[in-house]
Amino acid sequence: MKKITHFIIISAILTSSWFFSRLPTSVIAQDKLDWVKNKFGIHITSNPRDLSLAAKLLNSNGGDWSWITVVIRKDELNREQWQDFFDQCRRLHLIPIVRLATKNNGRVWQKPEKEEVQKIADFLNSLIWPIKNQFVIIYNEPNRADEWGGGVDPKNYFEILNFAVDYFHQLNRNFFIISAGLDLAAPQKPPQFFSAENFYRQGYLYRPQVFEKIDGIASHSYPNHGFIGSPRDWGKTSIRGYLWEINYLAQLGVKRKLPVFITETGWPHQEGIGSKPNFYSAQKVARLFAQAFPVWINDPQVVAITPFILNYPQPPFDHFSWINHQGKRYPQFDWLKLLEKPSQKPPREEKIILEKISFPFLVQTGTSYRGKVILKNKGQTIWGEEKFCLQPKTNVSPTTNLSPLCLNENQLIEPDKKVTIEFTIEIKEPVQDTIIFGWEKLPNFEIKKLTTIFPSHTIYRRKTGIWEKILSFLKNAKL
């Protein structure tokens, strides 16, 4: 049986690798996403231990900066916990798509209030995100009563969405706000269910401007009904459900070509805590994923694909989990891990703060002096992942020797951390009265001529606020 399983997985890998190598590079129309090349991702829980597992799965065989979808609940706003989560995303090169959630009462999730949206938006804005784009999904499947306080209310959801997009963008334009993925298989049976078309229609008629404000839409393009559809199927309840959504929104009057994030999809397998023979075997699920991924990857409007779910081996999601209750991988994990993937470089803010500089007040020509600076990383990059070296700048080169500011090999400085770096400076011969020096990305400093001892030796003083006040005082005292 193992030999057959290995043959199936290897065959799927070889077939899909051939197909993927011939796919055109995706081009996303939105300027915010012109860096996107890698669409591979996975849906995970908020357990930070799953991040390293996700990185092994996704950032493999050429992949870099892949995607994860994760849920943040209103009762889990622990800053230390979530900053650590984002810091690990940064170290592992994972891009988080954060879906908002309230709190569940039994089997029903509470309906969110505007005050809760404000609170969670303020919280997320207080964190240092791994990249410049901060992807946020505004809740989940609101066309189901169990996801919306016990009763579906399209107008209420679009009111919340309209408020959320305004508030998040007001806080920070780097927030990338995504509408909730709908249950595309839901029937029209209010108030328990609204079909996707009726939910979108009522929302559009009530708040049409929302579709001009949001940055993208989430789609739950499952192979329904019963999660046993074929990768060849088309329509609302297929793996191409997102195509139905964007076409239907266009029919309603939405003119924008909104980026699509497939944040839930996939086939459940028979294997789990208990067997479910109505689902496909794990081996067949791997083959189905091998056929489905090219469909999504080859669509330029799709930004990311995060199948549900990486590691949830207990009910109710044990049949969707990519890891079983013994910690073993299902075949689709090995297929995706071995698949060739592209890398990408998402935009990240680099911000260097010079907190302190120290070197002698008096500098004599022909003498080398040592100094040091304290720098603080206030951006999103990890200094030292790539070579960190700030090159010197001066208005009297080459008569001044100033060393660059470089980290030691294997030294890493993460955001919100400080580092002390030593440097040397030497004025080789007398020059003009004022020497300006510094390093790239940092402010300039001035050294002014104080006195000339004899032609080849001049003393300069570093210009500082305190020194200038002393000179001013002495000058005024003489008068």
N, C-alpha and C positions, 0 to 999 in steps of 0.2 A: 504493500500500500504506500509506503514512504517513497519508493522509487517512482510510482505513478504520480504522486503529489509533486515530487521534485521535477518530473518531466513536464507537468502541466505549468508549473511556475516558470521554469526556464523557457518554455515555448512562448508563454505570454510575454516574458521580458524581451526575448529576441524580436518577436513580432512588433511589440510596441516601440522598442528602441529604433527599429528601422523606420517606423511611421513618424516618430517624434523628430528624427534627424532631418526629415523633409518638410517639417512644418515651418511656415514663415514666421519671422519675429513679430510678436504682437505690437500693435501701435494703438495706444489709448488716446482718444481725442482730447480728453481733459488734460490741461497743462499741468495740473497737480500730479498727474500720474504718468508723465512722459518717461519716467525712469523704469516703469514696470516691464520686466522681462520674464521673471519667475513667478508663476501662478500657483505653484504647488503649496498645499497647506493641509491642516488637519484641525478638527474641533477637539478641544481638550477641556478638562475640568480645571478649576482654579488651584488644584494641588500643584505646588511648584516643582514637585519631583517629576511630574510628567513633562516638564520643559526639556530636560536632557534627553528623554526618550523621543520627543518630537523632533529635536535637533538631529538625532541619529537617523531618524526616518527621512527627514526632509532635506537637510543640508548634507546630502551624500551624493557621491558620483557627480561632482561639479556644482551641485546646488548651493546657494548662499542667499541669506536673507529671505527665508520662506515665511509662510503665513500661519498664524494660529487664530482660531476664534475661541474666546473665553467669556464666561458670564460673570458679571459683578452684581451682587445683590445689595439692596439698600441697607441691610443689616450686617454687611461685611466691610464697612468702610474703615478699615484699619490701615493707616498710612504707612506704617513700618512694613506691614505684610505686603501691600501692593507695590510699594517702592522697591522692595526686594524682588518681587515678581518681575517688574519692569527692568530692574538691573540685570536679572538673569536673562531676560529676553535680549538685552543689549549684548551681553557676553556671548550668548549662543547664536546671535544673529537671527532672531525670530521677530516678525512683525505682528504685534497684537491687534486683533479686531475685537473690541470690547463691546459685548451686548449687555444693555441695562436690564435689570430684573428687580422686582419688588420683593415680596416674601410670600411663600405659599402657606395657605391655611388648609391643611389636608391635601386635597387634590386640586385646589383652586388657587391661582396666583392673584394677589391683591391688585386692584386697579390703581395705577399710579396717580399721584396728585402733582400739581405744578411745583409745590414747595419741595417735593422729593426730587423732582428733576433738577431744580436749582441746587439742592444740597449735593447730589451726586456729581453734577457738572462742576461745582466749585471744588469738590474733592479731586476729581480727575485732573482739573487744571492745576492743582497744587503739586502734582507728581512730575518727575522728570521722565518723559517718554523716551523710548529707544530711538525713535526717528522723528523727523519734523512733522510728518502727517500723523494725525491722531484720530484713528478710525473708531467711530462709536455707532452702534446700532441701537435705535430707539425701540427697545422691548421686542417681544417675540409673539408671532402668530396671533395677533389681536382679533382675527376672525374666528377664534375659538373661545367659548365662554370660560373654559377652565384656565385660559391664559389672560382673561380680562375681567376679573372680579365676579365671575359667575354669569355674565350676560354680555354678548357682543354689542358694541356701540360704535359704529364707524365714525360718526361725527365726533365722539369723545376722543377716539384715538387720533384723528387728524387734528383736533384741537391741541392735544398733547404734543404731537409731532411738530406742529407749527410753532408752538411755544418753545420746544426743545431746540429746534434748529436756530431760532433767533437768539436764545440765551447762550447756547454754546458758541455760536459765531461771535456774539458780542464779547464773550470772555476771551476768545482766542481764535483767530482766523485759521490757525493750523488744525483746528478740529474739522474732521471730515465726517459729516453726518449722513447716516445711511438709514433708510426706512426699514421697518421690520419685515422679515420674511413671513409670508403667509402660508397657511396650510392650503396648498393648491388642490387637495383632494376633498376639502370640506364641502358638504352639501349646503343648500340654501334652506336651513331649518332654524330660523331665529326663534328665541335669542341664543340658542346653544351654538349654532353655526351660521356663518354667512359664507356663501360662495365667494371665491376670489373676485369674480367679475362684479358682483353686487357690492362687495366691500370697497373695491377700488372706485366704482362708479359713484357711490354715495360720498366717499371721501373727496373725490375730485369735484363734485358739484358743491360740496360744502366749503372746501378750502383749496381751490385750484392753484393758488399761489404757492402752496407748499412744494409743488413739483418744480418750481423755479428756484427754490431755496435749498433743497436737499442736494447733497453731493453725489449720492448713489443710491441704489436699491439692493437689498438683500433678497436672495431667492432660495427657497427650499425645494429644489428640483429633484424630488424623489421619483424612483421608478414605480409609480402606483398604477392601478389600485393593488393593495396588499403587498407592496414592496417587491413585486415579482415581475415588473415590466422588463422589456428588452432595451438594450442600448440603441436599437434601431427605431424605437417608437418615437412618435412626435406628439405634440399637444400639451395641454395644460398639466396633465398628470404624468408626464414623462421626464426623463433627465434633461429634456429641452424645454421644461416648463418656463424657464426664464425668457425664452423667445416668445412664448405666448404672452407673458406679462408685458414685455416692452412693446409688443405689437398692439396689445389691448390698450395700454396707456396712450399709445400714439393715436388710436382710434378715438379715445376720449378727448384728445386735444393737447396732450403733452408733446411739445415740439422738441424738447431737449433729448439728446442721446445720452441717457444716464448710464454711468459705469455700473456693472453688475458684479455683485459678490455672492457666489454660490456658497453660503455658509453652512448649509446642511444638505446632504445627499448621501446616496449609497444604498447598498443592499444588505439587509440582515442575513445572517447565516443560521443554519439549523442548529449548530452547536452553541451551547450555553450552559447555564446551570441545569436546565432541562431541555430536552430536544424539542424542536418545532419543525416537524417534517414538511409544513407548508412553505417554508423558506428554502432557498437553494443551499447546497453544501458549501462549505468554506472554500473548497477548491474551485467551484464554479464562480463564486463571488469574486475571487481573484481574477478570473478570466473576464468577467463582466466589467470590472474596473479597468482592465487593460483595454477594453473596447470603448469605454465611456470617456476616459480622460482625454483622448485626442479630440473628441467632440467639443469639450469645454475649452481645452487649450487653444484650439485652432480658431476660436471666436474672438475677434479683437475687442469686443465689448465686455468680455469677461475679464475681471481683474484678478480674482483669487478663487480657489476651490478648496474648501475645508470640509471634507466628508465627516459625518458624525459616526462614531466618536472614538478617540484613541484608546482610552483606558478606563472603561466603566464595566467591569466584568460581572457586576451584580445586577439583579433585576431592578428596574424594568428595561435596562439597556444592554444586558449581557449579550444579546444576539447581534447588536450593532457594534460592540466593542471590537477593536483590532487586537486586543490582548485578552487572553482568557484568565480565569480565576487562579490559575497556577502560575501566571506570569509568562506564559508561552505565547508566541506570536501566531496569529492566524495568517494564512498564505498571502493575503493582500498586503500585509506589512512588508514581507520580504520582496514581493514584486515591486512595490513603490520604492523601497530602499535602494534596490539595485538599478532602478531606472535612471538613465542619464537625464540630468536636469541643468537648466541654465542658472547662472548667478546674476545678481543685480546689486546695484549700489543705491539704496534709497537716500534721499537728502537728509542730512543730519546737521543740526546747528553746531557750529564750533565757536565757543566763546571763551576767551582767555582773559582773566583778570590779574593784573599786576598788583599784588597786595603790598609788596615792600621791596625796595632796592637798597643795598648796603655796599658802600665802598668809600675810601677816604675823602674828606672834604678838600684836601690839597693834593694835587697831582703834579709831579715834576716831569718835565720832558726827559726821555731817555730811560725811564724807570717803569717796569711792569708792575701793575697793581692787581690784587685779587679782590673780587667782590662777589656778591650773591643776590639772587632775586628769589622772592616767594611768589609762585604763580598758583592761581586757583582755577580749576576746571569748572566753568559754569555752563558748559554746552552739553551736547548729547553724545559726543564721541569719546572713546577711550584712548587717551594719549598713549602712544607706544604700540598700539595694534599695527599701525603703520609708522614708519620712522618719524619721530617727533624732533625737529631741529629748527629753531627760529634763527634765521640768518641775520647778521648784524647790518646796520645801516649807519652811515655817517656822512657829513658834508665835506670831510677833508681826507677821504680815502685817496691814496694809500699811505698817508703819513700817520695814520692811526691804526693800531692793531686792536681789534675787538673780537673776542671769541664768540661763536654762536652759543645759543642756549639749547642744549641737547639732553634728552633723557639717556640714561644708561641702557645698555642692551638688556632686553627682557623686563624692563621697568614699565609698569602700567599704572596710569593715573586715571581713575574713573571719575565721572561727574560728581561735583560737590566735594572733591578732595583737593589737597594742596601738595605742592612739591617745592623743595628748595634746590636751586641749580646755581652752581658757581660759575664765574666767568673771569677772564683777564682782560685788562685794558692797558694800552701803552701808547702815549703820544711820542712818536719817535723824534720829532724835531719841532721847534716853534713854528706855529702857523698863525692864522688870523686870531682876532680877539675872542671870538666865540666859536666853540666847537659843539656841534649838535650830533648826538649819537643815540642809538637805540636798537631795537630789533623789530623785524616784521611783525605786524599784528599787535604791537605794543606802542605806547606813547613814547615820544622823544624826550631826551634830557639835554640840558645845556651845561657846558663847562666854560667858564669865562676866565680870561687872562687876569691874573692878580698882580704879578710883578715879573720883571726880567732880571735875573741875577747877573748874568753876562750873556753874550749873544747866543750861545748854544744851550743855555739852560733858562727855561721859563717855568714859572709856577702858575698853574691854573686852579681855580676853585670851582667846586660843583655848585651850581645855582640851586638854592633851596629857599623855602619861605623863611625859615629861621635865620639863615645866613644873611639874607637880604635885609631883614629887620635889624640885625645887629649893625650892619654897615650903615643903614639909614640912621640909626640912633647915634653912632659915632660921628657921622657927618653933621648931624644937627647939633650935637654937643659942641663941636668946634665952632659952630656959628654962634 
